[in-house]
Amino acid sequence: MAATLPPSSTGSTKLDGAIQTVKANEPQKLSGVGLYSRFAFAGAVCCAVTHGGLTPVDVVKTRIQLDPVTYNTGMIGGFRKVIANEGAGALLTGIGPTFAGYFLQGAFKFGGYEFFKQQCINTLGYETAANNRTAVYLASSACAEFFADIALCPLEATRIRLVSEPTFASGLVSGFSKIAKTEGFGAFYSGFGPILFKQVPYTMAKFVVYEKVAEAVYQRIDKNTASDGTKTMINLGSGLIAGFAAALVSQPADTMLSKINKTKGLPGESTTSRLVKIAKELGFRGSYAGIGARLFMVGTLTAGQFAIYGDIKRVLGATGGVEIAK
C-alpha cells in the first residue's frame, strides 16, 4: 500500500525538505513578555541616550525658565553665560538623574504604549481599532505616560534641584538622599501634578503625530520593500515633526514644573495653591519662556528617539506588534 503524503506535501521529497528547512530558519515572531520586554528596552535606551546627550541644552533651557532676567539672551547667549560664570562642566549638571530617570521613563512609555495599544485592539477588535486609530493612539500613550511619570518624577525633581542650585549636592545619589532626608519622600512628588500636565499631553501629541506622519509617508512608499536606511530616515523625519508639536503643547507645564521644583513650598502650602500662584506670576508669555531652546531640544531628541527605537526593535527582532495604520 502506498504511503500517504502529508497534507502540505508538494509531491516531491526534495522540495518538501527544502520548504521545511526554510520554515525552520524563519525567525519566530515574539509575543508576551519576550516581545514587550524588547519594546521596553528599546524605549529605555532611546530615551536615556537622547535626553542624556541633550543635557547641556536642558541645563540652559531650565536656567532661562528659572531666571529669565539673568538669562535673557536666548539659547546661544545662555550657553555662553553658563560657561563664563561656572565653566563648561556646569553644562553637564544633572546628567546622572537625567540618564537614570529617562531610562526608566522610556521603558514604561514605549513598552507601555505598545502594550496598551494591543489591549485596545484586543478589546475593540482589529477593524474597530483601525477605524478609530487616532483615539487608540491617544488613549494608549496617555495610559503609558501616567505610569512612566510615577517612575520619572523623583529623578526629575532631583535633576531640577541640581540644575537650579549647583551647590545643593554633588550628584544623583547625594542630591536624592538630601531631598529625602530634609524634605521627606513627598517632596519628590510635589511636581507630579505639573509633570502629568506636561508629559501626558506631550506624549499624546508625540505618538499621534508620529503615527500620522509615518502613515502618510508609507502611503507613498512601500514599507515591505523599503530599506532599513529609508525606514530610519522616515522615523527621523516623523519624529522631528512630532517633537515640534509635543513641545508647543507641553511648554507651559514644563515651565511650571521647573518653577515648582526650584524651591520647597511654604509650611502648609498645598501643591495646587503653589501651581495657581506660579501660573498667575508667569502669565501666557512667561509660560513660554525658553521655547526656542525647547523646540530645538524636543524636536531633536524625539527624532532621535523614534530612529533609535525603530532600529533597536529591528535588531532585537521585536516584530510581533500589531499595526493599525492604513
MARNUVO-499675 format. One record per atom (N, C-alpha, C): x, y, z. Coordinates in pm, whole numbers, plus 50000, padded with zeros to 5 digits. Example, Ala and Ser with C-alpha at 12.3 -4.5 7.8 and 13.67 -1.06 7.14 Angstrom:
2
513194943150780 512304955050780 513204967050780 512854977550708 513674989450714 512905000350787 
// end
This chain:
326
500864988150000 500005000050000 500895012450000 500585022149914 501425034049902 501275042850024 502395049050062 502385058050178 501575070650144 500835075550242 500025087650223 500905099950246 500865109350150 501665121450162 501045130850264 501855138250339 501315148050433 500505158550357 499485164450423 498595174050355 499335185550290 500485189750348 501195201250294 502265197250194 502295184450156 503335179650067 503125184649924 504255186949856 504205191149715 504265179149621 504535167449679 504695155549596 506145152549567 507035161849600 508475159949579 509175159749713 509885148849740 510585147649869 511635158549886 512385161449778 513425171649786 512845185549810 511725188549740 511105201649755 510495203149894 509875192349943 509325192750079 510435195450181 511575189050161 512705191050253 513205205350250 513275211150130 513735224950118 512765234550187 511455232150172 510445240750236 510555239850388 510725227750440 510845226050585 512085233050639 513185232750561 514415239550602 514215254650610 513535260050509 513255274550508 512395278450627 511355270450653 510465273350766 511195272850899 512115263150911 512875261751036 513795273651059 514255279750949 515185291050960 514495304550970 513165304650953 512445317350964 512435321951109 512705334951133 512665339851269 511255338951326 511175334151449 509875332751513 509395346351563 508135349451539 507595361951589 507415360851740 507855371251809 507785371351954 506395375452001 506095372152126 504835376452186 505015376752337 504045382252406 504075382352551 505255389952609 505795384552719 506885391052791 508105392852702 508395382952620 509565383752532 509485395552438 508285398452388 508095409552295 508115423052368 507325424052476 507185437052542 508435441052620 509205431252665 510475434552730 511445440752629 511375436352504 512215442352399 511745456452366 510425458352360 509895471752339 510375480952452 510285476052575 510665484152691 512165487452688 512985477652654 514445480052649 514785490152540 514165488552423 514415497952313 513995512052354 512845513252421 512385526252467 513295532252573 513775523752665 514675528452771 515965534052712 516545526852618 517805531152558 517625544052477 516565544552395 516395556252309 516145568852392 515405567852501 515135579652584 516355583652666 517055573952724 518225577052806 519335583352722 519585577952605 520645583052518 520335597052468 519095599352423 518745612452367 518665623152475 518005620152585 517905630152693 519265632652757 520045621952777 521375623752834 522275631952743 522195629452612 523025636752517 522675651452507 521415654752538 520975668652530 520945675552666 521625669852763 521695675952897 522145690552893 523195694352815 523595708452812 522475717852767 521695713552666 520575721752620 519525722952730 519275711852801 518285711852908 518715720953023 520015721053052 520535729853158 520255744453124 520565748453001 520355762352958 518865765552955 518055756252905 516605758352899 516025760253039 516475752153134 515985753353271 516415766453335 517655770953308 518125783753362 517305795353307 516955794753179 516145805253117 514765805753183 514195793953210 512875793353273 512895798653416 513945795153490 514015798653632 514525812753657 515365817853568 515945831153588 516005838753455 514825842353400 514785848953269 515435862753268 515565869053386 516195882253392 517685881153362 518345871153422 519775869053401 520045862753265 519275852353233 519485845053108 518475850253005 518755861952951 517805868852863 518325870852721 519335862952683 519935864652550 519755852352462 518745844252493 518475832652410 519365820752442 519225810152361 519925797752390 521435799152375 521905805052265 523345806452244 523955815252352 523275826352381 523755835152487 523745828252622 522735819752645 522665812252769 523835802652785 524205795852677 525375787052680 526625795052720 526805806352656 527995814452683 528025819152828 526855823052880 526795828253016 527095817353118 526525805353098 526785794253191 528265790753192 528875789853073 530295786353063 531165797253127 530825809953101 531615820953155 531535821553308 530345818853363 530145820153507 530555807853586 530355795953527 530535783653604 531455773453540 531905775953418 532745766353350 531925756853265 532585750553168 531885741553074 531265729553145 531875725353256 531365713753328 529945715653380 529535728253401 528195731053452 527115726753353 527485725653226 526505721553125 526095706853138 526845699353216 526505685253238 525855683053375 525475694053442 524795692953570 523515684853557 523355674953642 522145666853642 522115655653541 523265652453480 523255641953377 522935628253438 523335626053564 523045613253630 521565610553643 520805619553711 519365617153720 518645617953586 519195625653493 518585626253360 518645612653293 519835606553292 520005593553226 519165582853296 519265582253429 518545571953504 517035573853494 516575586353509 515145588953506 514515585753373 515185589653265 514595587453133 514805573253083 515765565953142 515875551653112 514615544553163 514235547653287 513025541753344 511775546553270 511715559653247 510535565153182 510355559653041 511465558452968 511405553252832 510905539052825 511305530952924 510845517052928 509325516452946 508815524353041 507365524553065 506615531052950 507185541752894 506495549352790 506335541352661 507445536652605 507375529552478 506835515452495 507315508452598 506785495052623 505305495552658 504925505452742 503525506852780 502645510752663 503155519252575 502375523452458 502025511252371 503025502952345 502775490952263 501805481452334 501975480352467 501115471252545 499665476052544 499455488952576 498085494152582 497445494752443 498245496952341 497695496752205 497165482752173 497925472652212 497475458952188 496215455752268 496135461052391 494945458552473 493715465052410 493905476952352 492795483552282 492325475152164 493275469652091 492945461251975 492205448652019 492695442652130 492035430552182 490605433452227 490415445352288 489105448852341 488125452952232 488595461052138 487715466652035 487585457751912 488595449451890 488655442051765 489495449851665 490155442651574 491095449351485 490455460051399 489325456851337 488695466351244 488265479151315 487615477551431 487165489351506 488355497751551 489405491051597 490595498251642 491245505651525 491305499251409 491915505551292 491105517551245 489785516451252 488925527451209 488945539151307 489315536251431 489385546551535 490805547451590 491785546251501 493185545151545 493715557551615 493215569451579 493685581551648 493325580851796 492095576651826 491665575251965 492495564452036 492815553651966 493645542952023 495035548252056 495635555851963 496955561551987 496945570852109 495905579252118 495815588952228 495625581852362 494715572252367 494445565152492 495655556852537 496285550052443 497435541552476 498605549752528 498885561052462 500005569352504 499735575952638 498485580052664 498155586252793 498325576452908 497835564252891 497965553952995 499435550753021 500205549152914 501625545852928 502375556953001 502065569352965 502775580753026 502465582253174 501255579153215 500905580153357 501835571553441 502015559053401 502885550053477 504355553953461 504725558953345 506105563353323 506455575053415 505505583853440 505775595653523 505935592053670 505285581453714 505485576853851 506955573153872 507555566953771 508965563253779 509885575253762 509495584653676 510365596053643 510405606953749 509285609553814 509125621553896 510225623654001 510595613754083 511645616254183 512985620154122 513335614154011 514625617153948 514585630653876 513435634253823 513305647353759 513365658453863 512755656153980 512825666054089 514275668054133 515025657054141 516435657954179 517235665354074 516975662453946 517705669253838 517485684353841 516225688353855 515915702653853 516565709553972 516575703054089 517215709154205 518715710754182 519355700954121 520795701854094 521105712853994 520235714553893 520455724753790 520205738653846 519125740053924 518765753353976 519645757654093 520185747954167 521075750854280 522345742354265 523315746954189 524515738954161 525275734454286 525125741754398 525835737954520 524995728954611 523795725154567 522895717254650 523485703554685 524065696954585 524655683654605 525615680954490 526395670354505 527425667354406 526935658454293 525775652254309 525305643354204 523985636754239 523645626354163 522345619754175 522115614054315 523025605654362 522815598654489 522755608454606 523715617854611 523745627354722 522555636854716 522165641254594 521025650054580 519725643154619 519545630754574 518355622954606 518255620854757 519375617154818 519395614454962 519105627055042 519645638454999 519465650955072 518005655455069 517365654354952 515945658154943 515105649055032 515375635955027 514615626355107 514785629055257 515995632655297 516295634755439 515725647855491 515865658455413 515485671755462 514035675455434 513445669855329 512105673955290 511085662655289 511575650355301 510675638955301 510405633555162 509905621355156 509665614755027 508635622154943 507685628655011 506645635854938 507175646854850 508355652254884 508945663154805 509245658654663 509525645754646 509825640654512 508605641454420 507415641454480 506195641454401 505445654654410 506115665154458 505465678254461 505185683054318 505975678454225 505785682054085 505035671754005 504385662054072 503715651353998 502535656753917 501785666253976 500675672353902 501145679153774 502115688653786 502585695053663 503315685753568 503965675153622 504665666153529 503645658153448 502505654653510 501425648253435 500835658053335 500615670253381 500045680853296 500955683553177 502245681953198 503225684053090 503375671553005 503655660153068 504075648252995 502945640952924 501735640752983 500645633352920 500235639752786 499955653052782 499675659152651 500875658252556 502085659652613 503315658652533 503395645152464 503175634552540 503305621052485 502165617852389 500955622552421 499825620352331 500095627052195 500555639552199 500875646552074 502025639652002 503025635452078 504225629152021 503885616451943 503105607552004 502815594851938 501795596351825 500745604351847 499725605151743 500255612451620 501055622951640 501625630051523 502635621151452 503465614151530 504425604851467 503685594351383 502675588151443 501945577551372 501295583051244 500715594951252 500015600651138 500985604551026 502125610551063 503105614450962 503705602050896 504085592150977 504645579850922 503635572750832 502375572650874 501335566450792 501205573350657 501265586650658 501165594250533 502335591250440 503525589750497 504715586650417 504615572650357 504175563150440 504125549250392 502965546850295 502095556450279 501095555350173 501725557750036 502915563850037 503635566749912 504855557849894 505305551650002 506475542849998 506065529250052 506405518749980 506075505150024 506965501350142 506365499650258 507135496450378 507815482850367 507195473650299 507745460050289 509025459550206 509165468750112 510355468650026 511335479850060 510965488650152 511855499650191 513075494250263 514225500050237 515465495850303 515465500350449 516355494350528 516465498250669 516835513050682 517715517650594 518115531750597 516955541050570 516095537250475 514925545350442 513965545950561 513765534450626 512885534050743 513435542850855 514735542850874 515345551250978 515135565950946 515295569850820 515095583750781 513625587950798 512705578850769 511275581750789 510995583650938 511585575051021 511415576551166 511975589851215 513115593951160 513735606751198 512825618451161 512365618651037 511525629650991 510195630351064 509565618851082 508275618451152 508455622551298 509565618051357 509835621551496 510115636251515 510785642451417 511085656851426 509795665051428 508885661951337 507595669051333 506805666551461 506805654151507 506095650651631 506685658151749 508005659751751 508665666751861 508275681451868 508195688051752 507785702151749 506365703751805 505475694851762 504085695651809 504015693151960 504755683252008 504725679952150 505305691152235 506345697752187 506965708752263 506005720352280 505305724052174 504365735252181 503205732252276 502715720052274 501585716152359 501955716352507 503165712152539 503535709852679 504405720652742 504755731252668 505665741252720 505205748152849 503945752652861 503535759252986 503735750553109 503375737853100 503545728753214 505015726053242 505855725853139 507285723853158 507875735453239 507455747653209 507935759253283 507465758653429 506215754953451 505685753853587 506405742953666 506745732053599 507465721153665 508835725853712 509525733453629 510825738753668 510705748053788 509655756353788 509445765853897 509125758854029 508225748954024 507775742654148 508865733954211 509765728854129 510855720654183 512075728854223 512065741854194 513225750254226 513385751654377 512285753754446 512325755554592 511165748054655 511285745454784 510185738854854 509115749054891 507895744354906 506785753254936 506795758255079 505945768055105 505805773255241 505105763055329 505305763755460 504635754355551 503115754755532 502525743155510 501095742055493 500575745555356 501465749455265 501035753355130 500865740855043 499695739254984 499415727554900 500035729154763 500215717854696 500755718254560 499835725954466 498515724254485 497555731254398 497675746354413 497765751054537 497875765554558 499195770954503 500245762754512 501535766854454 501435768054302 500745758554241 500595758754095 499785770954050 498715773954122 497885785554087 498705798354098 499495799354206 500315811254227 501365812754118 502005801754082 503025802053977 502415805853842 501245800253812 500575803253685 500245818053674 499785823953784 499455838253784 500715846753764 501805842653829 503065850053817 503625849453675 503485837853612 504065835953479 503285843053370 501975841153369 501175846253258 501465838053133 500735841153023 500905833452899 502315835052843 502785847352838 504105849952781 505215843052861 505115844352993 506135838153078 506145823053073 504975817153047 504905802553042 505625796852921 505885805352821 506605800852703 508065805652702 508575809352820 509995812852831 510825800552797 511865802352718 512735791152680 512185782352570 511135786852498 510515778452395 511455775652279 512335785152246 513285782852136 514205771352166 514785771552287 515685760652327 514935747452335 513675747952381 512925735552397 512485729752264 512115738452167 511775733352034 512965726151972 514135732051985 515355725651934 515595712452005 515485713052137 515785701152218 514785689852192 513485692952202 512465682552190 512375677252046 512505686151948 512495681651809 513625672051781 514825675551829 516005667151807 515885653851879 515515654352007 515505641852084 514375632652040 513225638252000 512115629651955 512465622951823 513105630351732 513565624251607 514545612951637 515495615651727 516475605451764 515835593451831 514845596151917 514185585251988 513515575451893 512715580451801 511995571451711 512945564151616 514045570851578 515025564151491 515715552851567 516185555851688 516875545751769 515905534551808 514695538251847 513695528351888 513405518551775 513195523851654 512925515151540 514085505951508 515315511451515 516495503351483 516725492351586 516565495551715 516775485451819 515715474651811 514465478451787 513405468351770 513735458851655 514255464451547 514585456251431 515715446551465 516745451451534 517895443051571 517475431951668 516565435251761 516135425551861 515045416051810 514575418651689 513525410151633 512155412551694 511945424551748 510655427951810 509675432151701 509225422351624 508355425051509 506955419451527 506615415551650 505325409051673 504195418451704 504455431451709 503395440951740 502375442051629 501215446951662 500155448451562 500075463051519 500115465251390 499965478751337 498545480751287 497995492551315 496635495251272 496555506851175 497725511851132 497735522551032 497265516950899 496555525350822 496055520750692 496935526250579 
// end
